[in-house]
């Protein structure tokens, strides 16, 4: 199954609230014939856009290609949360990798968060960036763990996270399901497609040659490398693979270590004064369930709610119904509220839920597998690959040194493996274990 085209119309953004509420760029031409450049970047999401922008600013001649459109994939469809650190929390990282490596990863994650904020500021990207991301829990034991983590971060990393008991958290988010949580006000949330298109405008202004509807079919790992597309060929001294959940066939090491999965989001009708039933502060929220629920308010007063289960790579026929089920579990008072938009997206995870960065060949770099933490991590990975090409590979090699675990069974077994895992963890969520 070709995930690039399995669930979407070719050359079109999904009918999402994001696509409906941001000024889109005119389509870029497809690449035809022979082209030569210093660096060819494959994939125009956050990773590729960031890499292309920073390389062009460093004086490199850059070609950026995408099989669909700029920001078409997860970069233009995600929950919009700009988190702190890495996808795994610092306690987990210390147990997994040791204190020294965990500290390095924390600083890289904070660098990523700062990079996104600086790019938005430097390029005047209007993407409704707002502060505040909360984590909440449906069980008291999980609330206790969250509060202990806030204390741990204050003591060990000198980082402030606010802790809230049940009533204090319900004063912010009045869901009967939640019993407390923590709030990170240095994290944030934004309009993900507007951010991606802002990066694209900046990259174009910096001189990047952008081609859409240009799928890379094969990379000849020579020097210079040759990238073959449907109607052309690119010769490049360096190649950056920035395809994330759409990496099928381009690099075996990536395919073994990165699994694409689907996620779903719905946007309600404008809530008006009923926003008070959902959130009383303009923050984003994620909960403790394995099949995670995450939500925030849009700048026009809608609830943007992500959740629901997927047992394969095809999107369900009624995405709104899939998302409405967990939405009403969290906010039962919204049973009479309509859903105006519902869409799916393909992201990528790794076994350890940490990004997979690799030198596929001496002149081919890859970054993917952000596991739901991509707003910051993907932007950062693109910058780190640009720096590596410019001769400073410290950050890239630090992330690349994280021990990776291949998914068992190879690419052919990923879809049934995903289905079994999702059904098991969804059952655990429902049973509360």
Beta strands, then each sheet from edge to edge (+ up, - down):
strand 1: 33-42
strand 2: 62-65
strand 3: 81-82
strand 4: 130-136
strand 5: 162-164
strand 6: 181-189
strand 7: 209-211
strand 8: 216-220
strand 9: 225-229
strand 10: 232-241
strand 11: 259-268
strand 12: 284-286
strand 13: 294-297
strand 14: 303-306
strand 15: 339-349
strand 16: 356-361
strand 17: 364-368
sheet 1: 7+ 2+ 1+ 10+ 9- 8+
sheet 2: 7+ 2+ 1+ 10+ 17+ 16-
sheet 3: 3+ 6- 4+ 12+ 13- 14+ 11- 15+
sheet 4: 3+ 6- 5+
end
